[in-house]
Amino acid sequence: MNITIDLDSYTCSSDPLEAIEYLLHNNVIFKINLKNPYFETIKGNYNIDIIKEEGDIIYFIVRSDG
């Protein structure tokens, strides 16, 4: 079972990159708004697979090979 982590939520972390690093190998689906300033950094630092788009919100996984 996968869980979804909302990277736009302040309860997640004040730093979405920290949250990704912490949960990287736990089969997590991440959710983020395309307008979130961290989104471009995430795309640049990780190999992501977008699995669903809902308007400005995307759901993605981080591939373990990157």
mmCIF file as Biopython writes it, N, C-alpha, C and O atoms, coordinates in Angstrom:
data_model
#
loop_
_atom_site.group_PDB
_atom_site.id
_atom_site.type_symbol
_atom_site.label_atom_id
_atom_site.label_alt_id
_atom_site.label_comp_id
_atom_site.label_asym_id
_atom_site.label_entity_id
_atom_site.label_seq_id
_atom_site.pdbx_PDB_ins_code
_atom_site.Cartn_x
_atom_site.Cartn_y
_atom_site.Cartn_z
_atom_site.occupancy
_atom_site.B_iso_or_equiv
_atom_site.auth_seq_id
_atom_site.auth_asym_id
_atom_site.pdbx_PDB_model_num
ATOM 1   N N  . MET A ? 1  ? 0.838  -1.186 0.000   1.0 0.0 1  A 1 
ATOM 2   C CA . MET A ? 1  ? 0.000  0.000  0.000   1.0 0.0 1  A 1 
ATOM 3   C C  . MET A ? 1  ? 0.880  1.246  0.000   1.0 0.0 1  A 1 
ATOM 4   O O  . MET A ? 1  ? 1.774  1.381  0.835   1.0 0.0 1  A 1 
ATOM 5   N N  . ASN A ? 2  ? 0.628  2.137  -0.922  1.0 0.0 2  A 1 
ATOM 6   C CA . ASN A ? 2  ? 1.354  3.400  -0.984  1.0 0.0 2  A 1 
ATOM 7   C C  . ASN A ? 2  ? 0.595  4.467  -0.209  1.0 0.0 2  A 1 
ATOM 8   O O  . ASN A ? 2  ? -0.634 4.460  -0.151  1.0 0.0 2  A 1 
ATOM 9   N N  . ILE A ? 3  ? 1.348  5.377  0.383   1.0 0.0 3  A 1 
ATOM 10  C CA . ILE A ? 3  ? 0.730  6.537  1.028   1.0 0.0 3  A 1 
ATOM 11  C C  . ILE A ? 3  ? 1.075  7.761  0.203   1.0 0.0 3  A 1 
ATOM 12  O O  . ILE A ? 3  ? 2.070  7.770  -0.522  1.0 0.0 3  A 1 
ATOM 13  N N  . THR A ? 4  ? 0.247  8.800  0.313   1.0 0.0 4  A 1 
ATOM 14  C CA . THR A ? 4  ? 0.466  10.040 -0.404  1.0 0.0 4  A 1 
ATOM 15  C C  . THR A ? 4  ? 0.882  11.117 0.584   1.0 0.0 4  A 1 
ATOM 16  O O  . THR A ? 4  ? 0.219  11.346 1.595   1.0 0.0 4  A 1 
ATOM 17  N N  . ILE A ? 5  ? 1.990  11.772 0.272   1.0 0.0 5  A 1 
ATOM 18  C CA . ILE A ? 5  ? 2.505  12.855 1.093   1.0 0.0 5  A 1 
ATOM 19  C C  . ILE A ? 5  ? 2.322  14.163 0.334   1.0 0.0 5  A 1 
ATOM 20  O O  . ILE A ? 5  ? 2.809  14.311 -0.787  1.0 0.0 5  A 1 
ATOM 21  N N  . ASP A ? 6  ? 1.626  15.101 0.944   1.0 0.0 6  A 1 
ATOM 22  C CA . ASP A ? 6  ? 1.362  16.410 0.348   1.0 0.0 6  A 1 
ATOM 23  C C  . ASP A ? 6  ? 2.524  17.339 0.678   1.0 0.0 6  A 1 
ATOM 24  O O  . ASP A ? 6  ? 2.658  17.792 1.815   1.0 0.0 6  A 1 
ATOM 25  N N  . LEU A ? 7  ? 3.363  17.623 -0.315  1.0 0.0 7  A 1 
ATOM 26  C CA . LEU A ? 7  ? 4.543  18.463 -0.094  1.0 0.0 7  A 1 
ATOM 27  C C  . LEU A ? 7  ? 4.192  19.936 0.069   1.0 0.0 7  A 1 
ATOM 28  O O  . LEU A ? 7  ? 5.051  20.734 0.443   1.0 0.0 7  A 1 
ATOM 29  N N  . ASP A ? 8  ? 2.959  20.307 -0.202  1.0 0.0 8  A 1 
ATOM 30  C CA . ASP A ? 8  ? 2.517  21.687 0.005   1.0 0.0 8  A 1 
ATOM 31  C C  . ASP A ? 8  ? 2.034  21.924 1.436   1.0 0.0 8  A 1 
ATOM 32  O O  . ASP A ? 8  ? 1.825  23.067 1.841   1.0 0.0 8  A 1 
ATOM 33  N N  . SER A ? 9  ? 1.859  20.857 2.192   1.0 0.0 9  A 1 
ATOM 34  C CA . SER A ? 9  ? 1.329  20.960 3.543   1.0 0.0 9  A 1 
ATOM 35  C C  . SER A ? 9  ? 2.440  21.307 4.538   1.0 0.0 9  A 1 
ATOM 36  O O  . SER A ? 9  ? 3.525  20.728 4.493   1.0 0.0 9  A 1 
ATOM 37  N N  . TYR A ? 10 ? 2.162  22.242 5.422   1.0 0.0 10 A 1 
ATOM 38  C CA . TYR A ? 10 ? 3.150  22.608 6.434   1.0 0.0 10 A 1 
ATOM 39  C C  . TYR A ? 10 ? 3.334  21.504 7.460   1.0 0.0 10 A 1 
ATOM 40  O O  . TYR A ? 10 ? 4.361  21.463 8.136   1.0 0.0 10 A 1 
ATOM 41  N N  . THR A ? 11 ? 2.365  20.611 7.591   1.0 0.0 11 A 1 
ATOM 42  C CA . THR A ? 11 ? 2.529  19.502 8.528   1.0 0.0 11 A 1 
ATOM 43  C C  . THR A ? 11 ? 3.496  18.461 7.981   1.0 0.0 11 A 1 
ATOM 44  O O  . THR A ? 11 ? 4.024  17.642 8.734   1.0 0.0 11 A 1 
ATOM 45  N N  . CYS A ? 12 ? 3.726  18.491 6.684   1.0 0.0 12 A 1 
ATOM 46  C CA . CYS A ? 12 ? 4.660  17.561 6.063   1.0 0.0 12 A 1 
ATOM 47  C C  . CYS A ? 12 ? 6.086  17.924 6.467   1.0 0.0 12 A 1 
ATOM 48  O O  . CYS A ? 12 ? 6.802  17.101 7.037   1.0 0.0 12 A 1 
ATOM 49  N N  . SER A ? 13 ? 6.484  19.123 6.178   1.0 0.0 13 A 1 
ATOM 50  C CA . SER A ? 13 ? 7.827  19.596 6.485   1.0 0.0 13 A 1 
ATOM 51  C C  . SER A ? 13 ? 7.920  21.028 6.017   1.0 0.0 13 A 1 
ATOM 52  O O  . SER A ? 13 ? 7.224  21.434 5.087   1.0 0.0 13 A 1 
ATOM 53  N N  . SER A ? 14 ? 8.771  21.787 6.654   1.0 0.0 14 A 1 
ATOM 54  C CA . SER A ? 14 ? 8.991  23.144 6.162   1.0 0.0 14 A 1 
ATOM 55  C C  . SER A ? 14 ? 9.869  23.111 4.920   1.0 0.0 14 A 1 
ATOM 56  O O  . SER A ? 14 ? 9.984  24.116 4.218   1.0 0.0 14 A 1 
ATOM 57  N N  . ASP A ? 15 ? 10.491 21.968 4.639   1.0 0.0 15 A 1 
ATOM 58  C CA . ASP A ? 15 ? 11.362 21.803 3.481   1.0 0.0 15 A 1 
ATOM 59  C C  . ASP A ? 15 ? 10.977 20.520 2.746   1.0 0.0 15 A 1 
ATOM 60  O O  . ASP A ? 15 ? 11.301 19.426 3.208   1.0 0.0 15 A 1 
ATOM 61  N N  . PRO A ? 16 ? 10.290 20.639 1.606   1.0 0.0 16 A 1 
ATOM 62  C CA . PRO A ? 16 ? 9.879  19.444 0.870   1.0 0.0 16 A 1 
ATOM 63  C C  . PRO A ? 16 ? 11.033 18.531 0.469   1.0 0.0 16 A 1 
ATOM 64  O O  . PRO A ? 16 ? 10.858 17.315 0.395   1.0 0.0 16 A 1 
ATOM 65  N N  . LEU A ? 17 ? 12.206 19.097 0.212   1.0 0.0 17 A 1 
ATOM 66  C CA . LEU A ? 17 ? 13.354 18.267 -0.154  1.0 0.0 17 A 1 
ATOM 67  C C  . LEU A ? 17 ? 13.757 17.360 1.011   1.0 0.0 17 A 1 
ATOM 68  O O  . LEU A ? 17 ? 14.134 16.206 0.809   1.0 0.0 17 A 1 
ATOM 69  N N  . GLU A ? 18 ? 13.675 17.881 2.199   1.0 0.0 18 A 1 
ATOM 70  C CA . GLU A ? 18 ? 13.964 17.083 3.394   1.0 0.0 18 A 1 
ATOM 71  C C  . GLU A ? 18 ? 12.960 15.934 3.535   1.0 0.0 18 A 1 
ATOM 72  O O  . GLU A ? 18 ? 13.330 14.811 3.878   1.0 0.0 18 A 1 
ATOM 73  N N  . ALA A ? 19 ? 11.708 16.227 3.268   1.0 0.0 19 A 1 
ATOM 74  C CA . ALA A ? 19 ? 10.671 15.196 3.346   1.0 0.0 19 A 1 
ATOM 75  C C  . ALA A ? 19 ? 10.924 14.097 2.323   1.0 0.0 19 A 1 
ATOM 76  O O  . ALA A ? 19 ? 10.778 12.915 2.633   1.0 0.0 19 A 1 
ATOM 77  N N  . ILE A ? 20 ? 11.302 14.477 1.109   1.0 0.0 20 A 1 
ATOM 78  C CA . ILE A ? 20 ? 11.586 13.476 0.073   1.0 0.0 20 A 1 
ATOM 79  C C  . ILE A ? 20 ? 12.761 12.607 0.495   1.0 0.0 20 A 1 
ATOM 80  O O  . ILE A ? 20 ? 12.691 11.382 0.389   1.0 0.0 20 A 1 
ATOM 81  N N  . GLU A ? 21 ? 13.836 13.220 0.971   1.0 0.0 21 A 1 
ATOM 82  C CA . GLU A ? 21 ? 15.004 12.451 1.402   1.0 0.0 21 A 1 
ATOM 83  C C  . GLU A ? 21 ? 14.647 11.476 2.514   1.0 0.0 21 A 1 
ATOM 84  O O  . GLU A ? 21 ? 15.100 10.331 2.508   1.0 0.0 21 A 1 
ATOM 85  N N  . TYR A ? 22 ? 13.855 11.914 3.447   1.0 0.0 22 A 1 
ATOM 86  C CA . TYR A ? 22 ? 13.474 11.080 4.585   1.0 0.0 22 A 1 
ATOM 87  C C  . TYR A ? 22 ? 12.629 9.883  4.150   1.0 0.0 22 A 1 
ATOM 88  O O  . TYR A ? 22 ? 12.751 8.797  4.716   1.0 0.0 22 A 1 
ATOM 89  N N  . LEU A ? 23 ? 11.779 10.080 3.150   1.0 0.0 23 A 1 
ATOM 90  C CA . LEU A ? 23 ? 10.825 9.045  2.726   1.0 0.0 23 A 1 
ATOM 91  C C  . LEU A ? 23 ? 11.194 8.379  1.406   1.0 0.0 23 A 1 
ATOM 92  O O  . LEU A ? 23 ? 10.395 7.631  0.842   1.0 0.0 23 A 1 
ATOM 93  N N  . LEU A ? 24 ? 12.387 8.642  0.917   1.0 0.0 24 A 1 
ATOM 94  C CA . LEU A ? 24 ? 12.789 8.246  -0.431  1.0 0.0 24 A 1 
ATOM 95  C C  . LEU A ? 24 ? 12.573 6.769  -0.752  1.0 0.0 24 A 1 
ATOM 96  O O  . LEU A ? 24 ? 12.142 6.452  -1.861  1.0 0.0 24 A 1 
ATOM 97  N N  . HIS A ? 25 ? 12.850 5.875  0.159   1.0 0.0 25 A 1 
ATOM 98  C CA . HIS A ? 25 ? 12.788 4.443  -0.143  1.0 0.0 25 A 1 
ATOM 99  C C  . HIS A ? 25 ? 11.586 3.756  0.494   1.0 0.0 25 A 1 
ATOM 100 O O  . HIS A ? 25 ? 11.659 2.579  0.848   1.0 0.0 25 A 1 
ATOM 101 N N  . ASN A ? 26 ? 10.485 4.481  0.642   1.0 0.0 26 A 1 
ATOM 102 C CA . ASN A ? 26 ? 9.317  3.934  1.318   1.0 0.0 26 A 1 
ATOM 103 C C  . ASN A ? 26 ? 8.090  3.795  0.429   1.0 0.0 26 A 1 
ATOM 104 O O  . ASN A ? 26 ? 6.972  3.762  0.942   1.0 0.0 26 A 1 
ATOM 105 N N  . ASN A ? 27 ? 8.261  3.711  -0.885  1.0 0.0 27 A 1 
ATOM 106 C CA . ASN A ? 27 ? 7.129  3.565  -1.813  1.0 0.0 27 A 1 
ATOM 107 C C  . ASN A ? 27 ? 6.061  4.619  -1.575  1.0 0.0 27 A 1 
ATOM 108 O O  . ASN A ? 27 ? 4.879  4.304  -1.433  1.0 0.0 27 A 1 
ATOM 109 N N  . VAL A ? 28 ? 6.488  5.867  -1.534  1.0 0.0 28 A 1 
ATOM 110 C CA . VAL A ? 28 ? 5.594  6.980  -1.248  1.0 0.0 28 A 1 
ATOM 111 C C  . VAL A ? 28 ? 5.222  7.688  -2.545  1.0 0.0 28 A 1 
ATOM 112 O O  . VAL A ? 28 ? 6.049  7.856  -3.442  1.0 0.0 28 A 1 
ATOM 113 N N  . ILE A ? 29 ? 3.965  8.098  -2.622  1.0 0.0 29 A 1 
ATOM 114 C CA . ILE A ? 29 ? 3.510  8.977  -3.699  1.0 0.0 29 A 1 
ATOM 115 C C  . ILE A ? 29 ? 3.529  10.391 -3.129  1.0 0.0 29 A 1 
ATOM 116 O O  . ILE A ? 29 ? 2.963  10.653 -2.068  1.0 0.0 29 A 1 
ATOM 117 N N  . PHE A ? 30 ? 4.181  11.286 -3.838  1.0 0.0 30 A 1 
ATOM 118 C CA . PHE A ? 30 ? 4.247  12.680 -3.414  1.0 0.0 30 A 1 
ATOM 119 C C  . PHE A ? 30 ? 3.267  13.505 -4.235  1.0 0.0 30 A 1 
ATOM 120 O O  . PHE A ? 30 ? 3.029  13.226 -5.411  1.0 0.0 30 A 1 
ATOM 121 N N  . LYS A ? 31 ? 2.709  14.517 -3.601  1.0 0.0 31 A 1 
ATOM 122 C CA . LYS A ? 31 ? 1.743  15.422 -4.232  1.0 0.0 31 A 1 
ATOM 123 C C  . LYS A ? 31 ? 2.302  16.832 -4.075  1.0 0.0 31 A 1 
ATOM 124 O O  . LYS A ? 31 ? 2.752  17.211 -2.993  1.0 0.0 31 A 1 
ATOM 125 N N  . ILE A ? 32 ? 2.271  17.618 -5.177  1.0 0.0 32 A 1 
ATOM 126 C CA . ILE A ? 32 ? 2.768  18.988 -5.101  1.0 0.0 32 A 1 
ATOM 127 C C  . ILE A ? 32 ? 2.064  19.853 -6.139  1.0 0.0 32 A 1 
ATOM 128 O O  . ILE A ? 32 ? 1.662  19.372 -7.198  1.0 0.0 32 A 1 
ATOM 129 N N  . ASN A ? 33 ? 1.924  21.115 -5.823  1.0 0.0 33 A 1 
ATOM 130 C CA . ASN A ? 33 ? 1.369  22.078 -6.761  1.0 0.0 33 A 1 
ATOM 131 C C  . ASN A ? 33 ? 2.475  22.503 -7.719  1.0 0.0 33 A 1 
ATOM 132 O O  . ASN A ? 33 ? 3.602  22.761 -7.294  1.0 0.0 33 A 1 
ATOM 133 N N  . LEU A ? 34 ? 2.160  22.576 -8.997  1.0 0.0 34 A 1 
ATOM 134 C CA . LEU A ? 34 ? 3.149  22.981 -9.991  1.0 0.0 34 A 1 
ATOM 135 C C  . LEU A ? 34 ? 3.708  24.384 -9.719  1.0 0.0 34 A 1 
ATOM 136 O O  . LEU A ? 34 ? 4.805  24.714 -10.172 1.0 0.0 34 A 1 
ATOM 137 N N  . LYS A ? 35 ? 2.963  25.198 -8.988  1.0 0.0 35 A 1 
ATOM 138 C CA . LYS A ? 35 ? 3.414  26.554 -8.673  1.0 0.0 35 A 1 
ATOM 139 C C  . LYS A ? 35 ? 4.309  26.605 -7.442  1.0 0.0 35 A 1 
ATOM 140 O O  . LYS A ? 35 ? 4.850  27.662 -7.116  1.0 0.0 35 A 1 
ATOM 141 N N  . ASN A ? 36 ? 4.472  25.478 -6.754  1.0 0.0 36 A 1 
ATOM 142 C CA . ASN A ? 36 ? 5.352  25.425 -5.593  1.0 0.0 36 A 1 
ATOM 143 C C  . ASN A ? 36 ? 6.784  25.689 -6.053  1.0 0.0 36 A 1 
ATOM 144 O O  . ASN A ? 36 ? 7.262  25.034 -6.978  1.0 0.0 36 A 1 
ATOM 145 N N  . PRO A ? 37 ? 7.478  26.643 -5.418  1.0 0.0 37 A 1 
ATOM 146 C CA . PRO A ? 37 ? 8.837  26.975 -5.862  1.0 0.0 37 A 1 
ATOM 147 C C  . PRO A ? 37 ? 9.828  25.814 -5.762  1.0 0.0 37 A 1 
ATOM 148 O O  . PRO A ? 37 ? 10.875 25.851 -6.409  1.0 0.0 37 A 1 
ATOM 149 N N  . TYR A ? 38 ? 9.528  24.807 -4.983  1.0 0.0 38 A 1 
ATOM 150 C CA . TYR A ? 38 ? 10.416 23.648 -4.866  1.0 0.0 38 A 1 
ATOM 151 C C  . TYR A ? 38 ? 10.269 22.664 -6.019  1.0 0.0 38 A 1 
ATOM 152 O O  . TYR A ? 38 ? 11.122 21.795 -6.195  1.0 0.0 38 A 1 
ATOM 153 N N  . PHE A ? 39 ? 9.204  22.783 -6.806  1.0 0.0 39 A 1 
ATOM 154 C CA . PHE A ? 39 ? 8.941  21.787 -7.833  1.0 0.0 39 A 1 
ATOM 155 C C  . PHE A ? 39 ? 10.085 21.683 -8.840  1.0 0.0 39 A 1 
ATOM 156 O O  . PHE A ? 39 ? 10.501 20.573 -9.173  1.0 0.0 39 A 1 
ATOM 157 N N  . GLU A ? 40 ? 10.597 22.790 -9.327  1.0 0.0 40 A 1 
ATOM 158 C CA . GLU A ? 40 ? 11.690 22.761 -10.309 1.0 0.0 40 A 1 
ATOM 159 C C  . GLU A ? 40 ? 12.950 22.148 -9.702  1.0 0.0 40 A 1 
ATOM 160 O O  . GLU A ? 40 ? 13.672 21.421 -10.384 1.0 0.0 40 A 1 
ATOM 161 N N  . THR A ? 41 ? 13.217 22.430 -8.441  1.0 0.0 41 A 1 
ATOM 162 C CA . THR A ? 41 ? 14.367 21.846 -7.764  1.0 0.0 41 A 1 
ATOM 163 C C  . THR A ? 41 ? 14.206 20.337 -7.634  1.0 0.0 41 A 1 
ATOM 164 O O  . THR A ? 41 ? 15.156 19.582 -7.841  1.0 0.0 41 A 1 
ATOM 165 N N  . ILE A ? 42 ? 13.005 19.910 -7.292  1.0 0.0 42 A 1 
ATOM 166 C CA . ILE A ? 42 ? 12.729 18.474 -7.178  1.0 0.0 42 A 1 
ATOM 167 C C  . ILE A ? 42 ? 12.962 17.787 -8.516  1.0 0.0 42 A 1 
ATOM 168 O O  . ILE A ? 42 ? 13.601 16.736 -8.574  1.0 0.0 42 A 1 
ATOM 169 N N  . LYS A ? 43 ? 12.443 18.381 -9.601  1.0 0.0 43 A 1 
ATOM 170 C CA . LYS A ? 43 ? 12.637 17.806 -10.933 1.0 0.0 43 A 1 
ATOM 171 C C  . LYS A ? 43 ? 14.113 17.741 -11.304 1.0 0.0 43 A 1 
ATOM 172 O O  . LYS A ? 43 ? 14.543 16.807 -11.982 1.0 0.0 43 A 1 
ATOM 173 N N  . GLY A ? 44 ? 14.891 18.724 -10.866 1.0 0.0 44 A 1 
ATOM 174 C CA . GLY A ? 44 ? 16.312 18.755 -11.181 1.0 0.0 44 A 1 
ATOM 175 C C  . GLY A ? 44 ? 17.147 17.796 -10.347 1.0 0.0 44 A 1 
ATOM 176 O O  . GLY A ? 44 ? 18.191 17.329 -10.802 1.0 0.0 44 A 1 
ATOM 177 N N  . ASN A ? 45 ? 16.701 17.498 -9.132  1.0 0.0 45 A 1 
ATOM 178 C CA . ASN A ? 45 ? 17.499 16.680 -8.213  1.0 0.0 45 A 1 
ATOM 179 C C  . ASN A ? 45 ? 17.133 15.203 -8.206  1.0 0.0 45 A 1 
ATOM 180 O O  . ASN A ? 45 ? 17.936 14.373 -7.780  1.0 0.0 45 A 1 
ATOM 181 N N  . TYR A ? 46 ? 15.935 14.862 -8.671  1.0 0.0 46 A 1 
ATOM 182 C CA . TYR A ? 46 ? 15.458 13.482 -8.577  1.0 0.0 46 A 1 
ATOM 183 C C  . TYR A ? 46 ? 14.895 13.026 -9.912  1.0 0.0 46 A 1 
ATOM 184 O O  . TYR A ? 46 ? 14.411 13.832 -10.706 1.0 0.0 46 A 1 
ATOM 185 N N  . ASN A ? 47 ? 14.964 11.723 -10.145 1.0 0.0 47 A 1 
ATOM 186 C CA . ASN A ? 47 ? 14.263 11.124 -11.281 1.0 0.0 47 A 1 
ATOM 187 C C  . ASN A ? 47 ? 12.847 10.842 -10.814 1.0 0.0 47 A 1 
ATOM 188 O O  . ASN A ? 47 ? 12.612 9.949  -9.999  1.0 0.0 47 A 1 
ATOM 189 N N  . ILE A ? 48 ? 11.906 11.614 -11.341 1.0 0.0 48 A 1 
ATOM 190 C CA . ILE A ? 48 ? 10.521 11.449 -10.911 1.0 0.0 48 A 1 
ATOM 191 C C  . ILE A ? 48 ? 9.677  10.906 -12.056 1.0 0.0 48 A 1 
ATOM 192 O O  . ILE A ? 48 ? 9.951  11.163 -13.228 1.0 0.0 48 A 1 
ATOM 193 N N  . ASP A ? 49 ? 8.666  10.165 -11.698 1.0 0.0 49 A 1 
ATOM 194 C CA . ASP A ? 49 ? 7.653  9.702  -12.642 1.0 0.0 49 A 1 
ATOM 195 C C  . ASP A ? 49 ? 6.330  10.299 -12.207 1.0 0.0 49 A 1 
ATOM 196 O O  . ASP A ? 49 ? 5.832  10.004 -11.121 1.0 0.0 49 A 1 
ATOM 197 N N  . ILE A ? 50 ? 5.762  11.139 -13.057 1.0 0.0 50 A 1 
ATOM 198 C CA . ILE A ? 50 ? 4.450  11.715 -12.771 1.0 0.0 50 A 1 
ATOM 199 C C  . ILE A ? 50 ? 3.415  10.637 -13.049 1.0 0.0 50 A 1 
ATOM 200 O O  . ILE A ? 50 ? 3.353  10.075 -14.142 1.0 0.0 50 A 1 
ATOM 201 N N  . ILE A ? 51 ? 2.603  10.362 -12.032 1.0 0.0 51 A 1 
ATOM 202 C CA . ILE A ? 51 ? 1.621  9.286  -12.186 1.0 0.0 51 A 1 
ATOM 203 C C  . ILE A ? 51 ? 0.200  9.798  -12.355 1.0 0.0 51 A 1 
ATOM 204 O O  . ILE A ? 51 ? -0.681 9.064  -12.803 1.0 0.0 51 A 1 
ATOM 205 N N  . LYS A ? 52 ? -0.028 11.082 -11.989 1.0 0.0 52 A 1 
ATOM 206 C CA . LYS A ? 52 ? -1.374 11.640 -12.147 1.0 0.0 52 A 1 
ATOM 207 C C  . LYS A ? 52 ? -1.276 13.156 -12.103 1.0 0.0 52 A 1 
ATOM 208 O O  . LYS A ? 52 ? -0.465 13.718 -11.367 1.0 0.0 52 A 1 
ATOM 209 N N  . GLU A ? 53 ? -2.111 13.810 -12.899 1.0 0.0 53 A 1 
ATOM 210 C CA . GLU A ? 53 ? -2.208 15.269 -12.887 1.0 0.0 53 A 1 
ATOM 211 C C  . GLU A ? 53 ? -3.656 15.668 -12.675 1.0 0.0 53 A 1 
ATOM 212 O O  . GLU A ? 53 ? -4.563 15.123 -13.305 1.0 0.0 53 A 1 
ATOM 213 N N  . GLU A ? 54 ? -3.864 16.630 -11.776 1.0 0.0 54 A 1 
ATOM 214 C CA . GLU A ? 54 ? -5.200 17.179 -11.524 1.0 0.0 54 A 1 
ATOM 215 C C  . GLU A ? 54 ? -5.071 18.696 -11.516 1.0 0.0 54 A 1 
ATOM 216 O O  . GLU A ? 54 ? -4.845 19.299 -10.467 1.0 0.0 54 A 1 
ATOM 217 N N  . GLY A ? 55 ? -5.212 19.305 -12.673 1.0 0.0 55 A 1 
ATOM 218 C CA . GLY A ? 55 ? -5.029 20.752 -12.773 1.0 0.0 55 A 1 
ATOM 219 C C  . GLY A ? 55 ? -3.581 21.103 -12.483 1.0 0.0 55 A 1 
ATOM 220 O O  . GLY A ? 55 ? -2.674 20.615 -13.156 1.0 0.0 55 A 1 
ATOM 221 N N  . ASP A ? 56 ? -3.358 21.958 -11.474 1.0 0.0 56 A 1 
ATOM 222 C CA . ASP A ? 56 ? -2.006 22.359 -11.092 1.0 0.0 56 A 1 
ATOM 223 C C  . ASP A ? 56 ? -1.356 21.403 -10.097 1.0 0.0 56 A 1 
ATOM 224 O O  . ASP A ? 56 ? -0.226 21.634 -9.668  1.0 0.0 56 A 1 
ATOM 225 N N  . ILE A ? 57 ? -2.048 20.349 -9.730  1.0 0.0 57 A 1 
ATOM 226 C CA . ILE A ? 57 ? -1.523 19.388 -8.763  1.0 0.0 57 A 1 
ATOM 227 C C  . ILE A ? 57 ? -1.021 18.156 -9.504  1.0 0.0 57 A 1 
ATOM 228 O O  . ILE A ? 57 ? -1.708 17.608 -10.366 1.0 0.0 57 A 1 
ATOM 229 N N  . ILE A ? 58 ? 0.195  17.729 -9.149  1.0 0.0 58 A 1 
ATOM 230 C CA . ILE A ? 58 ? 0.697  16.484 -9.717  1.0 0.0 58 A 1 
ATOM 231 C C  . ILE A ? 58 ? 1.013  15.503 -8.595  1.0 0.0 58 A 1 
ATOM 232 O O  . ILE A ? 58 ? 1.332  15.887 -7.470  1.0 0.0 58 A 1 
ATOM 233 N N  . TYR A ? 59 ? 0.914  14.249 -8.936  1.0 0.0 59 A 1 
ATOM 234 C CA . TYR A ? 59 ? 1.278  13.153 -8.055  1.0 0.0 59 A 1 
ATOM 235 C C  . TYR A ? 59 ? 2.450  12.444 -8.725  1.0 0.0 59 A 1 
ATOM 236 O O  . TYR A ? 59 ? 2.399  12.142 -9.918  1.0 0.0 59 A 1 
ATOM 237 N N  . PHE A ? 60 ? 3.496  12.183 -7.964  1.0 0.0 60 A 1 
ATOM 238 C CA . PHE A ? 60 ? 4.678  11.565 -8.562  1.0 0.0 60 A 1 
ATOM 239 C C  . PHE A ? 60 ? 5.360  10.632 -7.567  1.0 0.0 60 A 1 
ATOM 240 O O  . PHE A ? 60 ? 5.156  10.706 -6.355  1.0 0.0 60 A 1 
ATOM 241 N N  . ILE A ? 61 ? 6.174  9.760  -8.133  1.0 0.0 61 A 1 
ATOM 242 C CA . ILE A ? 61 ? 7.044  8.905  -7.334  1.0 0.0 61 A 1 
ATOM 243 C C  . ILE A ? 61 ? 8.475  9.249  -7.698  1.0 0.0 61 A 1 
ATOM 244 O O  . ILE A ? 61 ? 8.745  9.756  -8.786  1.0 0.0 61 A 1 
ATOM 245 N N  . VAL A ? 62 ? 9.378  8.974  -6.790  1.0 0.0 62 A 1 
ATOM 246 C CA . VAL A ? 62 ? 10.802 9.166  -7.040  1.0 0.0 62 A 1 
ATOM 247 C C  . VAL A ? 62 ? 11.381 7.796  -7.349  1.0 0.0 62 A 1 
ATOM 248 O O  . VAL A ? 62 ? 11.285 6.876  -6.538  1.0 0.0 62 A 1 
ATOM 249 N N  . ARG A ? 63 ? 11.979 7.664  -8.519  1.0 0.0 63 A 1 
ATOM 250 C CA . ARG A ? 63 ? 12.576 6.387  -8.916  1.0 0.0 63 A 1 
ATOM 251 C C  . ARG A ? 63 ? 13.847 6.134  -8.108  1.0 0.0 63 A 1 
ATOM 252 O O  . ARG A ? 63 ? 14.635 7.048  -7.868  1.0 0.0 63 A 1 
ATOM 253 N N  . SER A ? 64 ? 14.031 4.913  -7.701  1.0 0.0 64 A 1 
ATOM 254 C CA . SER A ? 64 ? 15.185 4.565  -6.876  1.0 0.0 64 A 1 
ATOM 255 C C  . SER A ? 64 ? 16.496 4.610  -7.652  1.0 0.0 64 A 1 
ATOM 256 O O  . SER A ? 64 ? 17.566 4.628  -7.043  1.0 0.0 64 A 1 
ATOM 257 N N  . ASP A ? 65 ? 16.438 4.629  -8.982  1.0 0.0 65 A 1 
ATOM 258 C CA . ASP A ? 65 ? 17.667 4.704  -9.767  1.0 0.0 65 A 1 
ATOM 259 C C  . ASP A ? 65 ? 18.184 6.120  -9.896  1.0 0.0 65 A 1 
ATOM 260 O O  . ASP A ? 65 ? 19.094 6.374  -10.686 1.0 0.0 65 A 1 
ATOM 261 N N  . GLY A ? 66 ? 17.625 7.043  -9.141  1.0 0.0 66 A 1 
ATOM 262 C CA . GLY A ? 66 ? 18.097 8.407  -9.234  1.0 0.0 66 A 1 
ATOM 263 C C  . GLY A ? 66 ? 17.656 9.146  -8.059  1.0 0.0 66 A 1 
ATOM 264 O O  . GLY A ? 66 ? 17.949 10.335 -7.932  1.0 0.0 66 A 1 
#
